[in-house]
Amino acid sequence: MAVDHLEKARKTFRQLAAGEIDSYSHDYYYKDMAEDLKRAGQPFSAVDPTGKSSDEDIYHAARKGLNLSHLREARQAYTRFIRGRPSSEAAVVKLPEGGFLTAEEAREIGAQYEKDRQPSSSGAEAAIKSIRDSLQKAGADFAALDPTGASTLKDIAAALEHAAREDFLAHARKNYAELVKGVHSADSIDMYVRGVHDNLQKSGEGLSALDPSRQKSDADMQAVLDEAVRRNYLDGARKEFLEFKESTTPYTSSVIEYIGEKIRKCMALAGQPLSALDGTGASSDANVEAELQAAARRIHAVAARKLYEDLCKVEDWGCTPEDVERNAQEIRDRLALAGADASALDEHGKKSATEADEDFKRKIDYAHIEGARKMFKLLGAKDFYSRGELARWQRGICEHFRAAATDARALNEFRSPADPVEWKKKFDDACTAAWEKHYKNHPDEPIQPVAKVKFKRRDAPASSG
């Protein structure tokens, strides 16, 4: 058994010393080797069958192997970067294929690399940085990328620069092709335009290089690019306009405003009036503007109905009195922006404004009751971080009672009639237990008398509290 562990350790050492292990796995393999030697009851020097190496020699041999791993990875990254694109393959004539990647393998890797890249950016800078970092860890310079030693540092630098320029140019053309193809969202058009100009600048080429045949001038390509950008803005605005008119999503007020402004901005960037949003040409600017505003009002009404439906779902958005009032006010604000009254909250449209408004008020009261019940349940389960938080929580339940014109009997979730005195006692007992639990969990806080919070209904005498 010890022999098996020793043989395994020797095999691992041979791989480490030869640089066959990836650099990021080197330490793990070294630890495995050490563990195998420990199980075999042997020192590090035992991995050398000749017995001529000391423990220190073995350590240095493994570290030298790590440098070889870094160098191998740098050479492989260099091969992928240089030969991954047929257009730049001629840049290197001295790098051997043996032991690394064949030209066909390199082209396949390069093709997949290009396919996975976003068209707005180039991987040239990252690739060169990766090569440089690996060489630095290996303690070598760029000339070491050619294992034959036939390439000088100048040769390697020229090959890298050529490959990088080709890469930048390829990505500039991809951005350009995407713009010409269209249709893109308004948010991505600027990204593609920047991709064209930034990559061309890094490649050292002008706009004329976007034409692979090199038969067009910079001015010709700029005109085509400008036309493609305007067309994308127009097509993108039309798409946004159509989706906005048909949307049933309860957007927030800020999002509704943003969408409308984005459509108007895109039309300005396209150099077209608002009427051009109608592809038939039958609408005027005023008509299209009216459609935009009508769409905004409709979505505000949709959002108001959604908020109205969810008003009593205190589990989803919060259970304090402030939460209830904030959501109720949001419904009122949305109705105002929609230019509608409370009847718009009835999706069937069968209730009058007065009836719908009364329903709205009753629903607010019920939301307060649901909030009080939720806060009451959490009163004994929640760990309050301070006296102030617990006091605010206790007052919050009472505020719910006052807002809903009720008292502690509202905590009863059953249909049977509730005794207000009985439920007031349950509420007081729960508050006392919460305070005792808080002082037990936070013994450093000074103990104060438990204050019984009095509350009353808006339409009830003080004695009912």
C-alpha positions as CSV (number, residue, x, y, z in Angstrom):
1,M,0.0,0.0,0.0
2,A,2.9,2.4,0.9
3,V,4.5,1.5,-2.4
4,D,1.3,2.5,-4.3
5,H,1.3,5.9,-2.6
6,L,5.0,6.4,-3.3
7,E,4.5,5.6,-7.0
8,K,1.6,8.0,-7.2
9,A,3.7,10.7,-5.6
10,R,6.5,10.1,-8.0
11,K,4.1,10.3,-11.0
12,T,2.7,13.6,-9.7
13,F,6.2,15.0,-9.2
14,R,7.2,14.1,-12.8
15,Q,4.1,16.0,-14.1
16,L,4.9,18.9,-11.8
17,A,8.5,19.1,-12.8
18,A,7.8,18.9,-16.5
19,G,5.3,21.7,-16.4
20,E,2.4,19.5,-17.5
21,I,0.0,20.6,-14.8
22,D,-2.0,23.8,-15.3
23,S,-0.6,26.6,-13.2
24,Y,-3.9,27.1,-11.3
25,S,-3.9,23.4,-10.3
26,H,-0.2,23.3,-9.4
27,D,-0.6,23.8,-5.6
28,Y,-3.3,21.2,-5.4
29,Y,-1.2,18.6,-7.1
30,Y,1.8,19.5,-4.8
31,K,-0.4,19.0,-1.8
32,D,-1.6,15.7,-3.1
33,M,2.0,14.6,-3.6
34,A,2.8,15.6,-0.1
35,E,-0.2,13.7,1.3
36,D,0.8,10.6,-0.7
37,L,4.4,10.8,0.7
38,K,3.0,11.1,4.2
39,R,0.9,8.0,3.8
40,A,3.8,6.2,2.4
41,G,6.0,7.3,5.4
42,Q,8.6,8.8,3.0
43,P,10.4,12.2,2.8
44,F,10.1,14.5,-0.2
45,S,13.4,13.3,-1.5
46,A,11.9,9.8,-2.1
47,V,10.2,11.0,-5.3
48,D,13.7,10.8,-6.9
49,P,14.3,7.1,-7.5
50,T,18.0,7.7,-7.8
51,G,18.2,9.1,-4.2
52,K,20.4,12.0,-5.4
53,S,18.0,14.8,-4.6
54,S,17.3,16.5,-1.2
55,D,13.9,17.7,0.0
56,E,15.0,21.2,-1.0
57,D,15.9,20.1,-4.5
58,I,12.5,18.5,-5.0
59,Y,10.8,21.8,-3.9
60,H,12.8,23.9,-6.3
61,A,12.2,21.4,-9.1
62,A,8.4,21.7,-8.5
63,R,8.7,25.5,-8.5
64,K,10.7,25.4,-11.7
65,G,7.9,23.2,-13.2
66,L,5.4,25.9,-12.2
67,N,7.4,28.4,-14.2
68,L,7.3,26.0,-17.2
69,S,3.5,25.7,-16.8
70,H,3.2,29.5,-16.9
71,L,5.4,29.6,-20.0
72,R,3.4,26.8,-21.7
73,E,0.2,28.7,-21.0
74,A,1.6,31.9,-22.4
75,R,2.7,30.1,-25.6
76,Q,-0.7,28.5,-26.0
77,A,-2.5,31.9,-25.5
78,Y,-0.1,33.5,-28.0
79,T,-0.8,30.7,-30.5
80,R,-4.6,31.1,-30.1
81,F,-4.4,34.9,-30.4
82,I,-2.2,34.9,-33.4
83,R,-3.6,32.0,-35.4
84,G,-7.2,32.2,-34.3
85,R,-8.0,34.5,-37.2
86,P,-7.1,33.6,-40.8
87,S,-6.6,37.2,-41.6
88,S,-3.7,37.4,-39.2
89,E,-2.2,34.0,-39.6
90,A,0.6,35.2,-41.9
91,A,1.9,37.5,-39.2
92,V,3.8,34.6,-37.6
93,V,6.0,32.4,-39.7
94,K,8.5,31.1,-37.2
95,L,6.2,29.7,-34.5
96,P,6.2,25.9,-34.7
97,E,3.0,23.9,-34.6
98,G,4.5,20.8,-33.0
99,G,3.6,20.4,-29.3
100,F,1.1,23.2,-29.4
101,L,-1.9,23.8,-31.7
102,T,-2.3,22.9,-35.3
103,A,-3.4,25.6,-37.6
104,E,-6.8,24.0,-38.0
105,E,-7.2,23.7,-34.2
106,A,-6.2,27.3,-33.7
107,R,-8.7,28.5,-36.4
108,E,-11.5,26.5,-34.7
109,I,-10.7,28.0,-31.3
110,G,-10.5,31.4,-32.9
111,A,-13.9,31.0,-34.6
112,Q,-15.6,29.9,-31.4
113,Y,-13.8,32.8,-29.6
114,E,-15.2,35.3,-32.1
115,K,-18.7,33.7,-32.0
116,D,-18.8,34.1,-28.2
117,R,-17.6,37.7,-28.1
118,Q,-19.9,40.6,-27.8
119,P,-19.7,42.7,-31.1
120,S,-19.1,45.9,-29.2
121,S,-15.7,44.9,-27.7
122,S,-12.4,43.3,-28.6
123,G,-10.6,40.7,-26.6
124,A,-7.2,41.8,-27.9
125,E,-6.2,43.8,-24.8
126,A,-7.3,41.0,-22.4
127,A,-5.5,38.4,-24.5
128,I,-2.2,40.3,-24.5
129,K,-2.5,41.0,-20.7
130,S,-3.0,37.3,-20.1
131,I,0.1,36.5,-22.1
132,R,2.1,39.2,-20.3
133,D,1.0,38.0,-16.9
134,S,1.9,34.4,-17.6
135,L,5.3,35.4,-18.9
136,Q,5.9,37.5,-15.9
137,K,5.1,34.6,-13.5
138,A,7.4,32.4,-15.6
139,G,10.2,35.0,-15.3
140,A,10.5,35.3,-19.1
141,D,10.1,37.9,-21.7
142,F,8.1,37.9,-25.0
143,A,10.9,36.4,-26.9
144,A,10.4,33.2,-24.9
145,L,7.1,32.7,-26.8
146,D,9.0,31.1,-29.6
147,P,10.5,27.9,-28.2
148,T,12.9,27.6,-31.1
149,G,14.5,30.9,-30.2
150,A,14.3,31.9,-33.9
151,S,12.0,34.9,-33.3
152,T,13.4,38.1,-31.7
153,L,11.5,40.2,-29.2
154,K,10.8,42.6,-32.1
155,D,9.3,39.8,-34.2
156,I,7.0,38.8,-31.4
157,A,5.9,42.4,-30.6
158,A,5.2,43.0,-34.3
159,A,3.1,39.8,-34.5
160,L,1.1,40.8,-31.4
161,E,0.5,44.3,-32.6
162,H,-0.6,43.1,-36.0
163,A,-3.0,40.6,-34.4
164,A,-4.4,43.2,-32.1
165,R,-5.0,45.6,-34.9
166,E,-6.8,42.9,-36.9
167,D,-8.9,42.0,-33.9
168,F,-9.9,45.6,-33.3
169,L,-10.8,46.1,-37.0
170,A,-12.8,42.8,-37.1
171,H,-14.9,44.0,-34.1
172,A,-15.4,47.5,-35.6
173,R,-16.8,45.8,-38.8
174,K,-19.0,43.6,-36.6
175,N,-20.5,46.6,-34.9
176,Y,-21.0,48.3,-38.3
177,A,-22.6,45.2,-39.7
178,E,-25.0,45.0,-36.8
179,L,-26.0,48.7,-37.2
180,V,-26.6,48.2,-41.0
181,K,-28.6,45.0,-40.3
182,G,-30.8,46.7,-37.5
183,V,-33.3,46.7,-35.7
184,H,-31.8,47.6,-32.3
185,S,-33.3,49.0,-29.1
186,A,-32.6,52.7,-28.6
187,D,-30.4,51.8,-25.5
188,S,-28.0,49.7,-27.6
189,I,-27.5,52.0,-30.7
190,D,-25.0,54.2,-28.9
191,M,-23.1,51.1,-27.8
192,Y,-22.7,49.9,-31.3
193,V,-21.6,53.3,-32.6
194,R,-19.0,53.6,-29.9
195,G,-17.9,50.1,-30.8
196,V,-17.3,51.2,-34.3
197,H,-15.3,54.3,-33.5
198,D,-13.4,53.0,-30.5
199,N,-12.2,49.8,-32.2
200,L,-11.3,51.7,-35.4
201,Q,-9.2,54.1,-33.3
202,K,-7.4,51.3,-31.6
203,S,-6.8,49.6,-35.0
204,G,-5.3,52.7,-36.4
205,E,-7.7,52.7,-39.3
206,G,-10.2,55.2,-40.7
207,L,-13.9,54.6,-41.5
208,S,-12.9,53.4,-45.0
209,A,-11.6,50.2,-43.4
210,L,-15.1,49.2,-42.7
211,D,-15.4,48.3,-46.3
212,P,-13.4,45.0,-46.8
213,S,-12.8,45.9,-50.4
214,R,-11.3,49.2,-49.4
215,Q,-13.1,50.9,-52.4
216,K,-15.0,53.4,-50.4
217,S,-13.8,56.6,-48.8
218,D,-14.1,57.7,-45.1
219,A,-16.9,60.1,-46.2
220,D,-18.8,57.3,-48.0
221,M,-18.7,55.0,-45.0
222,Q,-19.6,57.9,-42.6
223,A,-22.7,58.6,-44.7
224,V,-23.7,54.9,-44.7
225,L,-23.1,54.7,-40.9
226,D,-25.1,57.9,-40.2
227,E,-28.0,56.6,-42.3
228,A,-27.9,53.2,-40.5
229,V,-28.0,55.0,-37.1
230,R,-30.9,57.2,-38.1
231,R,-32.8,54.2,-39.4
232,N,-32.2,52.2,-36.2
233,Y,-33.4,55.1,-34.1
234,L,-36.6,55.4,-36.2
235,D,-37.2,51.6,-36.2
236,G,-36.5,51.4,-32.5
237,A,-38.8,54.3,-31.7
238,R,-41.6,52.7,-33.7
239,K,-41.1,49.4,-31.9
240,E,-41.1,51.1,-28.5
241,F,-44.2,53.2,-29.5
242,L,-46.2,50.1,-30.6
243,E,-45.2,48.2,-27.4
244,F,-46.1,51.2,-25.3
245,K,-49.5,51.5,-26.8
246,E,-50.3,47.8,-26.2
247,S,-48.5,47.3,-22.9
248,T,-50.5,46.0,-19.9
249,T,-47.5,46.2,-17.5
250,P,-48.2,48.4,-14.5
251,Y,-45.0,50.5,-14.9
252,T,-44.1,53.1,-12.2
253,S,-44.7,56.7,-13.0
254,S,-41.0,57.3,-13.6
255,V,-40.8,54.5,-16.1
256,I,-43.8,55.7,-18.0
257,E,-42.3,59.1,-18.2
258,Y,-38.9,57.7,-19.3
259,I,-40.5,55.6,-22.1
260,G,-42.3,58.6,-23.5
261,E,-39.2,60.8,-23.4
262,K,-37.1,58.0,-25.0
263,I,-39.5,57.7,-27.9
264,R,-39.4,61.5,-28.5
265,K,-35.6,61.6,-28.2
266,C,-35.2,58.7,-30.7
267,M,-37.3,60.5,-33.2
268,A,-35.2,63.6,-32.8
269,L,-32.0,61.6,-33.3
270,A,-33.6,60.0,-36.3
271,G,-34.2,63.5,-37.7
272,Q,-37.9,62.7,-38.1
273,P,-41.1,64.3,-36.7
274,L,-43.4,62.4,-34.3
275,S,-45.8,61.8,-37.2
276,A,-43.2,59.4,-38.7
277,L,-44.0,56.9,-35.9
278,D,-47.1,56.1,-37.9
279,G,-45.6,54.2,-40.9
280,T,-48.7,54.9,-43.0
281,G,-48.1,58.6,-42.9
282,A,-51.7,59.2,-42.0
283,S,-51.2,60.8,-38.6
284,S,-50.0,64.3,-37.7
285,D,-47.6,65.2,-34.9
286,A,-50.5,66.2,-32.7
287,N,-52.3,62.9,-33.2
288,V,-49.2,60.9,-32.3
289,E,-48.5,63.0,-29.3
290,A,-52.1,62.5,-28.2
291,E,-51.6,58.7,-28.7
292,L,-48.5,58.8,-26.5
293,Q,-50.3,60.7,-23.7
294,A,-53.4,58.4,-24.0
295,A,-51.1,55.3,-23.7
296,A,-49.5,56.8,-20.6
297,R,-52.9,57.5,-19.0
298,R,-54.0,54.0,-19.7
299,I,-51.0,52.4,-18.1
300,H,-51.4,54.7,-15.1
301,A,-55.0,53.3,-14.8
302,V,-53.7,49.8,-15.1
303,A,-51.1,50.4,-12.4
304,A,-53.8,52.0,-10.1
305,R,-56.0,48.9,-10.5
306,K,-53.0,46.6,-9.7
307,L,-52.2,48.6,-6.6
308,Y,-55.8,48.5,-5.6
309,E,-56.0,44.7,-6.0
310,D,-52.8,44.3,-3.9
311,L,-53.7,46.8,-1.2
312,C,-54.5,44.2,1.4
313,K,-51.6,42.0,0.6
314,V,-49.5,43.2,3.5
315,E,-47.3,40.1,3.3
316,D,-45.9,41.4,0.0
317,W,-45.1,45.1,0.6
318,G,-45.2,45.8,4.3
319,C,-47.6,46.0,7.2
320,T,-47.1,49.3,9.0
321,P,-49.7,52.1,8.9
322,E,-47.3,54.2,6.8
323,D,-47.1,51.4,4.3
324,V,-50.9,51.3,3.9
325,E,-51.3,55.0,3.6
326,R,-48.4,55.3,1.2
327,N,-49.9,52.7,-1.1
328,A,-53.4,54.3,-0.9
329,Q,-51.9,57.7,-1.8
330,E,-50.1,56.1,-4.7
331,I,-53.4,54.8,-6.0
332,R,-54.9,58.3,-5.8
333,D,-51.9,59.8,-7.5
334,R,-52.1,57.2,-10.3
335,L,-55.8,57.9,-10.8
336,A,-55.0,61.6,-11.1
337,L,-52.3,61.0,-13.7
338,A,-54.7,58.8,-15.6
339,G,-57.3,61.6,-15.5
340,A,-59.8,59.1,-13.9
341,D,-61.9,58.8,-10.8
342,A,-62.3,55.8,-8.5
343,S,-64.7,54.1,-11.0
344,A,-61.5,53.2,-13.0
345,L,-60.6,50.9,-10.2
346,D,-63.5,48.6,-11.2
347,E,-62.2,46.6,-14.0
348,H,-65.7,45.6,-15.1
349,G,-66.8,49.3,-15.2
350,K,-70.1,48.7,-13.5
351,K,-69.7,50.9,-10.5
352,S,-70.2,54.7,-10.3
353,A,-67.5,57.0,-9.0
354,T,-69.3,57.3,-5.6
355,E,-69.8,53.6,-5.2
356,A,-66.2,52.9,-6.2
357,D,-64.9,55.6,-3.9
358,E,-66.8,54.0,-0.9
359,D,-65.3,50.6,-1.8
360,F,-61.9,52.2,-1.9
361,K,-62.3,53.6,1.6
362,R,-63.5,50.3,2.9
363,K,-60.6,48.5,1.4
364,I,-58.2,51.0,3.0
365,D,-59.8,50.2,6.4
366,Y,-59.5,46.5,5.7
367,A,-55.8,46.9,4.7
368,H,-55.2,48.6,8.1
369,I,-56.9,45.7,9.9
370,E,-54.8,43.2,8.0
371,G,-51.7,45.3,8.8
372,A,-52.6,45.3,12.5
373,R,-53.1,41.5,12.5
374,K,-49.8,41.0,10.8
375,M,-48.0,43.3,13.2
376,F,-49.7,41.6,16.2
377,K,-48.5,38.2,15.0
378,L,-44.9,39.5,14.7
379,L,-45.1,41.2,18.1
380,G,-44.1,38.0,19.8
381,A,-41.8,36.6,17.1
382,K,-39.8,39.6,16.1
383,D,-36.5,40.4,17.8
384,F,-36.6,44.2,18.3
385,Y,-33.2,45.8,18.4
386,S,-34.2,48.6,20.8
387,R,-36.9,49.9,23.1
388,G,-37.7,52.6,20.5
389,E,-38.4,50.0,17.8
390,L,-40.7,47.9,20.0
391,A,-42.6,51.0,21.1
392,R,-43.0,52.2,17.5
393,W,-44.3,48.7,16.6
394,Q,-46.8,48.8,19.5
395,R,-47.9,52.2,18.5
396,G,-48.2,51.1,14.9
397,I,-50.8,48.5,15.8
398,C,-52.8,51.2,17.6
399,E,-52.5,53.5,14.6
400,H,-54.0,50.8,12.4
401,F,-56.9,50.6,14.9
402,R,-57.5,54.3,14.8
403,A,-57.2,54.6,11.0
404,A,-59.8,51.8,10.5
405,A,-62.1,53.2,13.3
406,T,-61.9,50.0,15.2
407,D,-60.3,48.5,18.4
408,A,-58.5,45.4,19.5
409,R,-61.4,43.2,18.5
410,A,-60.2,43.6,14.9
411,L,-57.4,41.2,15.8
412,N,-60.0,38.4,15.8
413,E,-59.7,36.6,12.4
414,F,-62.7,34.4,13.1
415,R,-66.3,35.1,12.1
416,S,-67.6,34.7,15.6
417,P,-68.3,38.0,17.4
418,A,-65.3,39.3,19.4
419,D,-65.5,40.7,22.9
420,P,-63.6,44.0,22.9
421,V,-62.6,43.7,26.5
422,E,-61.2,40.1,26.0
423,W,-59.2,41.2,22.9
424,K,-58.0,44.3,24.6
425,K,-56.6,42.1,27.4
426,K,-55.0,39.8,24.8
427,F,-53.3,42.8,23.2
428,D,-52.1,44.1,26.5
429,D,-50.7,40.7,27.5
430,A,-49.0,40.3,24.2
431,C,-47.3,43.7,24.6
432,T,-46.2,42.9,28.1
433,A,-44.7,39.6,26.9
434,A,-42.9,41.3,24.1
435,W,-41.4,43.8,26.5
436,E,-40.3,41.1,28.9
437,K,-38.8,39.1,26.0
438,H,-37.0,42.2,24.8
439,Y,-35.4,43.0,28.1
440,K,-34.4,39.3,28.4
441,N,-32.7,39.4,25.0
442,H,-31.2,42.8,25.7
443,P,-30.2,42.9,29.4
444,D,-28.0,45.9,29.0
445,E,-31.0,48.2,28.5
446,P,-32.5,49.7,31.6
447,I,-35.9,48.3,32.6
448,Q,-38.7,50.7,32.5
449,P,-42.4,50.2,33.4
450,V,-44.4,48.8,30.6
451,A,-46.7,51.5,29.3
452,K,-50.1,50.4,28.3
453,V,-51.0,52.1,25.0
454,K,-54.5,53.5,24.9
455,F,-56.3,53.7,21.6
456,K,-59.9,54.5,20.6
457,R,-62.0,54.4,17.5
458,R,-62.6,57.6,15.7
459,D,-66.4,57.3,16.3
460,A,-66.2,55.7,19.8
461,P,-65.9,57.2,23.3
462,A,-62.6,57.1,25.0
463,S,-63.7,54.4,27.4
464,S,-63.8,51.8,24.6
465,G,-60.0,51.9,24.4
